[in-house]
Amino acid sequence: MNEQDARTAVLAALNEVAPDVDTDGLDGSARLRQDLELDSLDFLRLLETLAQSTGVETVEDDYPGLTTVQSLIDHVVARG
């Protein structure tokens, strides 16, 4: 999966899990928990939604590295 497809998938998943987040023009450096205010449950739902739409499964060992929108996009690209 290329970066643009991954970005589209991540933003679509964010819209589904956190509809209050304005994803138009969302910067890749936005932090998932601090800036977008995703709690642990939201984070897990985000990963599940991404897995359903992209087929990219995320193991728990990868969670600490998934802190920003861009790190999540990069993760999808690398695994997709």
LUMMAR-34217 format. One record per atom (N, C-alpha, C): residue in one letter; x, y negated, z negated; atom name. Coordinates in pm, whole numbers, always signed. Layout:
BEGIN
aa, xx, yy, zz, at
A, X, Y, Z, CA .
...
! end
This chain:
BEGIN
aa, xx, yy, zz, at
M, +85, +117, +0, N .
M, +0, +0, +0, CA .
M, +90, -124, +0, C .
N, +53, -221, +82, N .
N, +134, -343, +87, CA .
N, +90, -441, -21, C .
E, +167, -547, -38, N .
E, +142, -641, -148, CA .
E, +7, -712, -134, C .
Q, -30, -749, -12, N .
Q, -157, -819, +6, CA .
Q, -275, -729, -31, C .
D, -270, -602, +12, N .
D, -377, -508, -24, CA .
D, -383, -486, -175, C .
A, -265, -476, -236, N .
A, -258, -457, -382, CA .
A, -314, -580, -453, C .
R, -280, -699, -406, N .
R, -331, -823, -467, CA .
R, -483, -827, -457, C .
T, -535, -792, -341, N .
T, -680, -791, -321, CA .
T, -746, -692, -417, C .
A, -688, -574, -432, N .
A, -744, -472, -522, CA .
A, -738, -517, -668, C .
V, -627, -577, -708, N .
V, -612, -624, -846, CA .
V, -712, -736, -876, C .
L, -726, -831, -785, N .
L, -820, -941, -808, CA .
L, -964, -892, -809, C .
A, -997, -795, -723, N .
A, -1132, -738, -723, CA .
A, -1159, -666, -855, C .
A, -1060, -592, -904, N .
A, -1075, -522, -1031, CA .
A, -1091, -622, -1145, C .
L, -1014, -730, -1143, N .
L, -1027, -834, -1245, CA .
L, -1167, -896, -1242, C .
N, -1218, -921, -1122, N .
N, -1354, -977, -1110, CA .
N, -1458, -885, -1170, C .
E, -1437, -754, -1154, N .
E, -1534, -658, -1207, CA .
E, -1525, -647, -1360, C .
V, -1402, -641, -1411, N .
V, -1380, -619, -1554, CA .
V, -1397, -748, -1634, C .
A, -1352, -858, -1578, N .
A, -1357, -987, -1648, CA .
A, -1416, -1094, -1556, C .
P, -1547, -1091, -1536, N .
P, -1609, -1184, -1441, CA .
P, -1591, -1332, -1476, C .
D, -1555, -1362, -1600, N .
D, -1533, -1501, -1640, CA .
D, -1400, -1557, -1589, C .
V, -1309, -1468, -1548, N .
V, -1178, -1512, -1500, CA .
V, -1193, -1565, -1357, C .
D, -1145, -1686, -1335, N .
D, -1148, -1745, -1201, CA .
D, -1026, -1694, -1124, C .
T, -1047, -1603, -1030, N .
T, -935, -1543, -958, CA .
T, -894, -1622, -835, C .
D, -972, -1724, -799, N .
D, -932, -1808, -685, CA .
D, -807, -1886, -721, C .
G, -700, -1859, -648, N .
G, -574, -1928, -673, CA .
G, -504, -1884, -799, C .
L, -542, -1769, -853, N .
L, -479, -1719, -975, CA .
L, -331, -1693, -952, C .
D, -249, -1748, -1036, N .
D, -104, -1735, -1025, CA .
D, -59, -1597, -1071, C .
G, +39, -1541, -1003, N .
G, +90, -1410, -1038, CA .
G, +153, -1404, -1176, C .
S, +195, -1517, -1227, N .
S, +259, -1519, -1359, CA .
S, +157, -1522, -1474, C .
A, +28, -1528, -1439, N .
A, -75, -1529, -1544, CA .
A, -66, -1400, -1624, C .
R, -59, -1416, -1756, N .
R, -48, -1300, -1845, CA .
R, -186, -1242, -1870, C .
L, -195, -1110, -1858, N .
L, -324, -1043, -1868, CA .
L, -389, -1062, -2003, C .
R, -315, -1044, -2109, N .
R, -375, -1052, -2243, CA .
R, -383, -1195, -2295, C .
Q, -276, -1271, -2281, N .
Q, -274, -1406, -2339, CA .
Q, -351, -1507, -2254, C .
D, -323, -1513, -2124, N .
D, -384, -1615, -2039, CA .
D, -525, -1576, -1994, C .
L, -544, -1449, -1958, N .
L, -674, -1406, -1910, CA .
L, -761, -1349, -2021, C .
E, -703, -1339, -2140, N .
E, -773, -1295, -2261, CA .
E, -838, -1157, -2247, C .
L, -765, -1065, -2182, N .
L, -812, -927, -2176, CA .
L, -774, -857, -2305, C .
D, -870, -792, -2368, N .
D, -836, -714, -2486, CA .
D, -797, -573, -2441, C .
S, -765, -485, -2535, N .
S, -717, -352, -2499, CA .
S, -818, -275, -2416, C .
L, -944, -286, -2451, N .
L, -1048, -215, -2377, CA .
L, -1060, -269, -2235, C .
D, -1055, -401, -2221, N .
D, -1059, -462, -2088, CA .
D, -940, -414, -2004, C .
F, -822, -408, -2066, N .
F, -701, -365, -1997, CA .
F, -718, -222, -1946, C .
L, -770, -134, -2030, N .
L, -791, +5, -1988, CA .
L, -896, +15, -1879, C .
R, -1002, -63, -1889, N .
R, -1105, -65, -1784, CA .
R, -1048, -119, -1653, C .
L, -959, -216, -1663, N .
L, -894, -271, -1544, CA .
L, -813, -161, -1474, C .
L, -735, -86, -1550, N .
L, -655, +21, -1493, CA .
L, -743, +130, -1434, C .
E, -853, +161, -1501, N .
E, -945, +263, -1450, CA .
E, -1011, +216, -1320, C .
T, -1052, +91, -1316, N .
T, -1113, +35, -1196, CA .
T, -1014, +37, -1080, C .
L, -890, +1, -1109, N .
L, -786, +6, -1005, CA .
L, -762, +148, -956, C .
A, -762, +243, -1047, N .
A, -741, +382, -1010, CA .
A, -852, +429, -917, C .
Q, -974, +389, -945, N .
Q, -1087, +429, -861, CA .
Q, -1078, +366, -722, C .
S, -1033, +242, -714, N .
S, -1031, +173, -585, CA .
S, -905, +200, -504, C .
T, -794, +233, -572, N .
T, -667, +249, -500, CA .
T, -610, +390, -508, C .
G, -657, +469, -604, N .
G, -599, +602, -624, CA .
G, -471, +599, -706, C .
V, -433, +481, -755, N .
V, -311, +467, -834, CA .
V, -342, +493, -981, C .
E, -289, +602, -1032, N .
E, -305, +635, -1173, CA .
E, -190, +571, -1251, C .
T, -219, +522, -1369, N .
T, -118, +457, -1453, CA .
T, -105, +536, -1582, C .
V, +16, +579, -1610, N .
V, +41, +652, -1734, CA .
V, +68, +554, -1847, C .
E, +44, +599, -1968, N .
E, +56, +512, -2084, CA .
E, +196, +453, -2100, C .
D, +298, +526, -2057, N .
D, +436, +475, -2067, CA .
D, +456, +349, -1983, C .
D, +371, +327, -1882, N .
D, +383, +209, -1796, CA .
D, +316, +85, -1855, C .
Y, +229, +102, -1953, N .
Y, +151, -10, -2007, CA .
Y, +236, -130, -2053, C .
P, +347, -107, -2126, N .
P, +423, -223, -2174, CA .
P, +477, -313, -2063, C .
G, +499, -259, -1945, N .
G, +552, -339, -1835, CA .
G, +446, -412, -1756, C .
L, +321, -384, -1784, N .
L, +210, -446, -1710, CA .
L, +154, -562, -1791, C .
T, +224, -673, -1785, N .
T, +187, -787, -1868, CA .
T, +131, -904, -1788, C .
T, +162, -910, -1659, N .
T, +115, -1021, -1576, CA .
T, +39, -967, -1455, C .
V, -30, -1057, -1388, N .
V, -100, -1019, -1265, CA .
V, +1, -964, -1165, C .
Q, +116, -1030, -1150, N .
Q, +216, -986, -1052, CA .
Q, +275, -850, -1088, C .
S, +297, -824, -1215, N .
S, +353, -694, -1253, CA .
S, +252, -583, -1222, C .
L, +125, -612, -1233, N .
L, +22, -514, -1199, CA .
L, +18, -493, -1047, C .
I, +29, -600, -971, N .
I, +34, -590, -825, CA .
I, +155, -507, -784, C .
D, +271, -537, -841, N .
D, +393, -462, -809, CA .
D, +379, -315, -843, C .
H, +313, -286, -952, N .
H, +289, -147, -995, CA .
H, +204, -74, -890, C .
V, +100, -138, -844, N .
V, +12, -76, -743, CA .
V, +88, -53, -613, C .
V, +169, -150, -573, N .
V, +250, -135, -451, CA .
V, +346, -18, -464, C .
A, +413, -9, -577, N .
A, +512, +95, -597, CA .
A, +451, +235, -604, C .
R, +330, +244, -657, N .
R, +269, +376, -676, CA .
R, +167, +411, -568, C .
G, +130, +309, -488, N .
G, +22, +330, -393, CA .
G, +59, +381, -260, C .
! end
